[in-house]
């Protein structure tokens, strides 16, 4: 009786032979019904009629006539060959985990879903209005579709063929883990499906950065939005939605890169983490990950296509402060899945399934969830993109655009503390679309989110105890320093706060005339201080093309051989190597002499000086000025300076630069002596060769064989060819560096007859 009313809108006794045979066929093959398989259903009906005719139950003429009759169904969607709402299939699929679907389709069951019927009507009518606007067929909005009045005006070109566009929307209550609404619109004739894996585009970037947060990164951490080395992506491709301003931004923090979809930093992170690490993170969140990678996921290659329900559930974890909520069984292989069915009732009200019990699983810490919520709801950070205005809805909401570079499809997933709303728009068959899918998805998200939250209070995200707030320098994320261009307030997981001050912007003294780094040889009037952005090697090409000054690397040595009248430092020589106790000699004239001192500092242009020994109280010609103890100093470049104070407080200086090297050179023997035994061969030579980590500091290398000097080499390669001779030998190699540090290497070997 129920089937008669469902398919034909009649009592069972009012059916004719053709209609009765159709119902008999559906009872025998429930899955082959006019809704899901109209052709097969008609063939099965004809088979039933043929069986009845053969059995003599009905006349042959009556059987043939009934087989030719066109059937008219009560459901207008069947008559027009349209497809039933996608949520029906989703609910039936979930219900079939309790009652086999063939049994369900025979009738006699009442399925109570989690969907809100009024909200479902609102979704459907709002979709209709939106599609009318996109196709330029907008009509007057009825009073029954309040949410559609919240749709922003569509400013794109009208879509000529509305069959080429599909729009899907899904609403999830993340607190209870229940679906509240599922709707879609398409005139293509293709079935809508919320379980269809699609390219998620940039919806995955929060999970990439979440993985980096588990490794000590924070929203304030520095990343570089620069062209990708070895990649052919255009700047427009890596800045979806940038409209007319698609330039690389250079140094930004993770917060800015994430909310504005700067994809170069995300791709760099993808290359660092690898596909497996990303898939592990997604699996923890419960995503259904297919074995085959998404074929058109070009920015993040080898990443899987994802389902809309899974995506909504994944973002719901952020709402729930790190917890995944739902029911323990569902329509996929997930351990926890959003519920679409509350209960099923059989004949006489017998209840087969009681109301769902919410189960939950901790996925990430509250602190990690808070970082994502804080970023995705940051309207200030989002103002740097074209996404800004549409997502300002007067309340706290986390939003992520799912741009799909190279495709006309797109996503928006956003959430308040009560509801997650996921929207997708694109071509059901993958064809090109002459429509702004971002406008479509963002407008629908905005209207529905404002509508569903109209009677709810706006609340900020609760900050867990493990979160601290600090003022830091943007974009480095380090503590503010003197030259920090901008100070921002940032959130950190306790223990990951920055410890050092900003080093991204540095003040450097240069020669104002040449632009070279100032040295002790640069005169004071020539020195000026300039602030530079410290650019890593991979960003230098971007900086040069962007007109950003790169800090100089060469020093000003124009006055290298400076002298001050008739006083000077005689030893050590300028640009020489020194070690240990360094004897300093020089000449100081008697004329107007008051006192003098020796001092040294680190580098070519020291910011501070350390005096060597006591004041020099008497002048002299080529006399000892002092002893400089370098034994406790780090190896490196040092400036040495003689300061002479004359009468009338005149001060004169003479400077030189030396390299302190108290470390013997590291030497390795490259010759393979075959574990000590070398077969003799007349006329054959063997090459004795040594190598150094830094050969430029080597003064000479001496080769000894059985204490006899074979050769001395002063330039690389350090090789000596020795003709084989029978006997026992000890090879000794002595290396001397520019500071006269010595290293000795010895090895013994035999030359034997075979």
Buried (B, 14 or more C-beta within 10 A) or exposed (E): EEBBEBBBEBEBEEBEBBBBBBBBBBBEBBEBBBBBBBEBBBEBBBBBBBBBBEEEEBEEEBBEEBBEEEBEBEBEEBEEEEBBBBBBBBBBBBBBBBBEBEEBBBBBBEBBBBBBEEBBBBBBBBBBBBBBBBBEEBEEBEEEBBBBEBBBEBEBEBBEBBBBBBBBBBBBBBBBBBBBBBBBBBBBEEBBBBBBBBBBBBBBBBBBBBBBBEEEBBBBBBBBBBBBEEEEBEBEBBBBBBEEEBEBBBBBBBBBBBBBBBBBBBBBBBEEBEBEBBBEBBEBBBBBBEEEBBEBBBBBEBBBBBBBBBBBBBBBBBBBBBBBBBBBBBBEEBEBBBBBBBBBBBEEEEEBBEEBEBBBBEBBBBBBBBBBBBBBBBBEBBEBBBBBEBBEBEBBBBBBBBBBBBBBBBBBBBBBBBBBBBBBBBBBEEEEBEBBBBBBBBBBBBBBBBBBBEEEEEEEBEBBEBBBEBEBBBBBBBBBBEBBEEEBEBBBBEEBBBEEBBEBBBEBBBBBEBEBBBBBBBEEEBBEEBEBBBBEEEBEEBBEEEEBEEBBEEBBBBBBEBEEEEBBBBBBEBEBBBBEEBEBBBBBBEEEBBBBBBBBBBBBBBEEBEEBBEEBEEBBEEEEBBEBEBEEBEBEBBBBBBBBBBEEEEEBEBBBBBBBBBBBBEBEBEBEBEEEEBEBEEEEEBEBBBEBEEBEBBBBBBBBBEEEEBBEBEEEEBBBEBEBEEEEBEBBBBBBBBBEBEBEBEBEBBBEEE
